[in-house]
């Protein structure tokens, strides 16, 4: 049948977006639209991949609808290895506020949001993204007694998604996400002198590099650039006085064994529930594309597909939400992975928050779920870190 005509596709996609927002919450349609656009790029890498019968957004919406009907994912893929480091969680709760404040304008607004910090404690403020350099600020936090480099990310999943799938570039014996590495290099040039100056003025202070979403991934690579042998913070890193707190970073590197051990030991990557951004890269998009192609081939008309999205009826087909990439394509369509200790927040069957360490392979799949958009919000990460701290205190594991 080939590609549907643009007018029909636009009509069906518009109706699908409306049904998705109505059924799964505002913003779901926009996020799936961004994923659909990314799938369009992935399709070009597969033989015959662009030959589809129905809009990607409609097919994805069908998968999401059935996943929710079946309650296929009542919780994300977990390890049962609880994270119990109170000191790290306490700092994460503090730096989550820093990451949220990075989207505000001006030192005063940032200080007021964070709390317990004066305007004068914000030593440098780079307010606007310019080219590949993200907005950022540098502060001396009286509460943690650390120098904090905080990078602005993307406020919503829909805003972040256009940047998460990209080409790879050689880096430290492996390959990194090229676009985010470019941001990290620009940030390195813009921030290094200020960070070094503050570190020299207060040599006993540690350094924390913080970010959310695209800003989180940039923070991880910037920490590596600032701290590897011969770099400005290498001596501090050797003394274990440089850490990265990355909230919702998309996957950025492969193979993980190529990185020096200090990179993993210094990085805390947080994933909240079903958040789609830390689970999206070329490899996971390829798995989703192959699933979407199977849904596209079902003997159903566009009207029937939209009727399923709009109504409560069950479908007579089992819809896959991922299909493994064939072995012969894995070299070109393989995944990037998250760096460091990955800490997952999720709620168990009783609604109680759990904090566990997981492996990168456990987030090497996109979970189409109604919460995949709202779980990405920085406010959701704030709430999870605060609640996790409270639980650890109640167990008498506090500092």
Buried (B, 14 or more C-beta within 10 A) or exposed (E): EEEBEEEEBEBBBEBBBEBBBEBBBEBBBBBBBBBBBBBBBBBEBBEEBEEBBBBBBBBBBBBBBBBBEEEBBEBBBEEEEEBBBBEBBBBBBBBBBBBBBBBBEEBEEBBEBBEEBEBEBBBBBBEEEEEBBBBBBBBBBEEBEBBBBBBBBBBBBBBBBBBBBBEBBEBBEBBBBBBBBBBBBBBBEBBBEBBBBBBEEEEEBBBBBBBBBBBBBBBBBBBBBBBBEEBBBBEBBEEEBBBBBBBBBBBBBBEBEEBBEBBBEBBBBBBBBBBBBBBBBBBBBBBBBBBBBBBBEBEBEBEEBBEBBBEEEEBEBEBBBBBEBEEEBEEEBBBBBBBBBBBBBBBEEEEEBBBBBBBBEBBBBBBBBBBBBBBBBBEBBBBBBBBBBEBBBEEEEEE
